[in-house]
Amino acid sequence: MEKIILEIKNSQEKLIKIVMSDMVKDGEYNKTTLQQITLKGELYWQAERIKNNQAHHSNISNADIEAWLIAELSHYRQINLVCNGTNITYFLKQNGKYRRLQAENKLAKPTSKAHNNVKNYILDEGENIPALIDLGVFNNEYKIIKSKYDKYKQINRFVEIVDDMFKDSGRDNITILDFGSGKSYLTFIIYYYFTVKKGINAKIIGYDLKADVVADCNAIAEKYGYDNLKFIVSDVAVDNLYNEKIDMVISLHACNTATDYALANAITRGVPYILSVPCCQHEVNSTISKGGDLDIMMRHGLIKERMSALLTDSIRAEVLEQYGYKVDMMEFVDFSHSPKNIMIRARLEGSGNRNLSNVKSLMSTYAFDQTLVKLLEK
Ligand SMILES: C[S@@+](CC[C@H](N)C(=O)[O-])C[C@H]1O[C@@H](n2cnc3c(N)ncnc32)[C@H](O)[C@@H]1O
């Protein structure tokens, strides 16, 4: 046991994770995984312990880790130190001694303890994020399933942007609503990122129309003990949504006007942060008529459709600015990963002029409907 602890100490720089498995008779958790993390500048060890298919997370300070390991290691017959470049496994023998095996580890990538500063670390392939296996994004070896690569790339980027936006707040809790959460890859990852990786107290609610998908997502959240991650069957255009203080509204490819309901909800409740990637902007395209200088863009269906989508998002940005948000329109992933790649990133900075005359003038010239404007006029 002392040899293992010494090896852990000596390998700390290249250590990616420690996996303890093959529980002895009197053990409580079937499997324990330990990873190093940094919380508020301090090194911690994050333990994920699995019992009855539920994951339980805790953070152990670096000062306490040796005592914790002495107590914990004795509950397992197999201790695996996954390091950058090597895989070291200790097997407990009948005589109470350990056999040590060492093998090359081609898969493992270097990890960083300072994950607050490191891009892409949160979703590194090979990281032990079990929910991603249930969601069909990772296979059992935590490798990305090929068909999910683009989605994975999108989520990865989205989470980075969420993190960039929120980290300046210095807060240790966050409440997020996700409009049109669907299969909820993004929702799960944001929850995992905040609660497991950053030790932030996150509460997230995902809304979606599809009852079966919502039930599946709730079952996965329950399986991993994600107590403050909930999914609710809801039509965001009609239903009453969570009415307490919200820090962030997100939507990723919420169809057509569902994005407008997300934005209107955030604006009317003064939600400080909004991240929204629209798609299927059909409303303007299906209602717009010729009537001014833009008529040239309505002669061909394809151009009309693209122009309408851009007009929709331009109006959304203008409305947000008029309601006090600082808005950036950004390509959040490369077009090759998703053609629906414009993200509206908005941060509340004041109360704004609340003057929608520019938008209304366009709407009256071209006689189109736009739900966000309509909702704010109510
Ligand atoms: C393209 S999927 C995106 C799902 C998820 N955000 C993602 O990126 O993987 C759009 C989701 O929005 C949901 N949706 C569309 N209109 C909605 C509405 N009015 N209320 C709630 N959900 C809605 C759909 O059911 C669908 O699951």
The ligand as an ORCA input file, in Angstrom:
! r2SCAN-3c Opt
* xyz 0 1
  C     -32.845     20.469    -33.048
  S     -33.322     19.955    -31.458
  C     -31.976     20.531    -30.494
  C     -31.824     19.788    -29.221
  C     -30.629     20.135    -28.371
  N     -30.666     21.479    -27.873
  C     -29.353     19.879    -29.119
  O     -28.742     20.819    -29.593
  O     -28.972     18.715    -29.257
  C     -34.603     21.135    -31.077
  C     -35.419     20.732    -29.878
  O     -36.291     21.816    -29.557
  C     -37.509     21.264    -29.106
  N     -38.566     22.280    -29.245
  C     -39.006     22.879    -30.389
  N     -40.003     23.744    -30.124
  C     -40.201     23.687    -28.782
  C     -41.102     24.329    -27.904
  N     -41.996     25.198    -28.356
  N     -41.039     24.044    -26.590
  C     -40.132     23.152    -26.127
  N     -39.243     22.511    -26.912
  C     -39.278     22.771    -28.219
  C     -37.717     20.049    -29.988
  O     -38.592     19.107    -29.408
  C     -36.293     19.539    -30.141
  O     -35.994     18.520    -29.216
*
